[in-house]
């Protein structure tokens, strides 16, 4: 399965979109199965001519005999998910940074985003992108669409809390700093980030470890560099989010790739 990742080209989009990846159909390719792990992105995918079956922690994609576009929206990926492509397909996926998607779709909370996406013309645009064979033109169509929908929004408190989540401050200290209650911090996190504050921070620490692993020499360094209490705390969270130990994870997953997947 050929997967190619691209960062946004237009400077305006770089603050809100992490990037796009494209999967290309190959008739000679056998089925592919892999695990993907929790993250805090808001993910919108579109597959061409497929049938999709899914449950919590499991997605199966099969080619459909009829032409269609299936758009999928993921905003709370909190468990390892097994993805099974029975055949390779054409697919495009947008990774929106936390809070980024709200600048493109008119929703005031995460629960309303899926309806807004379904009511928009995104499916038609994704269809146009997937029918285009030139990659440069595909990205151009995608970015022109995003730019046409882009608008600034006043999400100051949500962005402040998001930045505070990256610090050593406790939830209580974040609440005090922003002159709100701990319950309101959680309300803002749930409303805009689709997760309670503690869950968002746990996944964010995990994802930062994947980046830091390229430089750190051992789990102790990884622990203290990424706001874990100690090595045991890191191991506990890793097992919860990946179902395997950090050692086995780093042995089997290429964290140099933009898409951190464990092929099985």
N, C-alpha and C positions, 0 to 999 in steps of 0.2 A: 504494500500500500504506500503510494507516494504522498507524503504530507509535506507541504511547504508553508512556512510561516513568514509573514510580512509585517513590519511595523508601519504605522500610518505614514503616508507621504506628506500630507498637508500639515503644516505646523499647528493650526487650530485644533486638529483632531488628536494630537499627541497627548494632550493633557487629560483626555477623556476616554480614549480607546487604547488598550494595550497592543492590539494587533489583530490580524486576520490569519486564519489558516485555510488552505485549500487542499482537498483530497481529490485525486484524479482517478477516474475509472480505468481499470486495466483488465481486459477480458481474460488474460492469461494468469491472473493472480488467484491464488486460493483464498479461503476464508481467513480472517484475522480476528484475534481475540486479545483484548488487553484490559488492564485496570487503569482507571483514572482516579485521581485522589482529590479530597476536598480543597476548595479554593474560595476566594471571596470575589471573583469576577461575576459579572452578570453576562451570561453567554447566550447568544442567539445563533442558531444553526439552521441551515436549509439544505435539504438533500433532494436530489433530482430522481424521479421515477423509482420510488421506494415504498416499502411497507415497513412500518416501525412498530415493534411491540416492546413495552417497557413496564417495569415495576420498580419499587425502591431498590436501588443498588444494581439494576440490571437493565440493559437496553440491547435489543436485537434488531439489526437492519438487514432487510432482504430486498433484492430488486423486485420491482412491480412490473407486470406486463403492460400496464397502462401508464400514460404520461401523467405526472403530477409533481407538485412541489410540497414537501413536508417541512414546515418550520417548527422548530422546537426552542423553547425558552427555559433556561435553567438559571435560577437565582438563589437557590439554597443547596449547594452541593456540600453536604456535611458528612457523607460516608463514602468509602471506596465504591466505585461503580464499575461493573464489568460491562464492557462494550463488545458486541459480537457482530462483525460484518460477515454475513454468509457469502456475499460477493462484494467486490469493490464497487464503489459508487462515486458519483460526482457530488461534492459537498463544499460549502463555504460556511465559515464560522467567524463571528465577530466577538472578541473579548472586550467588554466594556469594563473600565476600571471602577472600583467602588464609587458610587454616586454619579459616575460619568453618564450613565444611560438616561438620567433625568433631564439632561440637556438636549435630548433628542426625541423624547416621548413625553407627552403631557399627562403625567401621573404624579400624584402627591404622596404616594406610598407604594411600597414594593408589591402589595397585593393587587394593585390596579394596573401594573405594567403589562401583564400578559394580555389583558383585554385591550389596552391601548395599542399594543403591537398587532393584535389580530384585526383591529379596526383600521389600521394604517394600510398604506400601499406597499409595505415591506415585502410581502410575498411576491408581488409583481416584479419588484426590483431584483429580488433574489433569483427569480426565474430568468430575467434578462441577463444577470451576471453569469448564471450557470450555462446558458445557451451561447455565451460568448466564448470563443476559443482562445483569444489572445489575453494572456494574463495581465499585461499592462492595462488593457482596456477594461478588464474585469475590475481591477482595483480602482480605476478612474470612475467607473459607473458607481461603485460602492461609495467612494469618497464624495462624489458630487451629490449623491443622495443624502449622505449624512450631513454634509454642509448645508444642504437646502432645509434640513430640519433643525439645525443647531440654533439654540438660543441660550443666552445667559439666564441663570436663575439665582434667586437669593436663597442659597442653602448654607449661609454662613455658619450657623450653629452646628449643622450636620458635618461640615468640613472641619470645624474646630475640634469636634469630638473625634472625628476620624483621625486627625493628626495626633490628638492626645492618646489614642489607642496605640500609637507607635512608641510611646514613651514608657518610662518605668512607673508612672503614676497609677495608683490603684483606681478602681471605679469610684470609690468614695472621694478620692482626691480630685479626680476629673470633675465630679459633680460639684465639689466645693469651688474649684477653680472657675467653673462656668456659672456659679450661683444658681444651681438647680439641684434637684434631688437625685439620688442614685436611681430611683425608679424612672425618672424622666430621661436619664442617660440611656437606660435600657429601652425606653419607649422610642427614642430617636433612632437607636441602633436597629430595633426591630422594624420600625417604619421605613427607613431608607436603605438599610443594609441587609434586611430580611433575616437577621439573626440576633439573638441576645448578645450583649456586649462581650460576655465571657467566651461565647462560642466564636465570635468574630475574631477576638484576640488570639485564641488558641490556634485557629487556622492560619492567621497572619504570621504567628511565630513559626509555625510549621513550614510555611512557604518561604520565609526568610532563611530558615536553616538550609533549604535546598540550594539557595543561592550562595550562602556562606560556606557550604561544604566544599566549594571549589577552592577556598583559601585556607580554611581551618584544618588543623592537623589531627584533631581528635574530638570525641564527643564532649569532653569537659569544656574545651574552648567553644564549641558550638553552643553549649548550654548557656554559658555566661555572656556570650556575644549577642544572644537573641532573647534575653529577658526570661529565661527559664530559671527556676530556683536553683536547680542543680541537674546533674546528669540523669538522676532517677526520674525527675520531672519530664525531661526531654523524652526518655525512653517510654514513659507512660503515655504521653500524648501521641508519640509516633505509633505505638501499637494500637491506640484507639482510632487513629485516623487512617492507618494503612493496613492494619491487621498483621504486620510483621515488625521485627526489630529494626532499628536504624541501620545496624550493620548489614543485615540481609537486604534492606531497601537499597542502600548505596552500592551494594555489589551487583544488583540486578536492574537498576534504573539509571538511565543516562541523564543526569541532571544538567548536562550541558545543552540539552535540547530545550526549546521553548515549550514544547508539550511534554510534560513529565508523565510518561506512561510506562506501565510494566506489562510487557507482552507475555502472554501465557499460552 
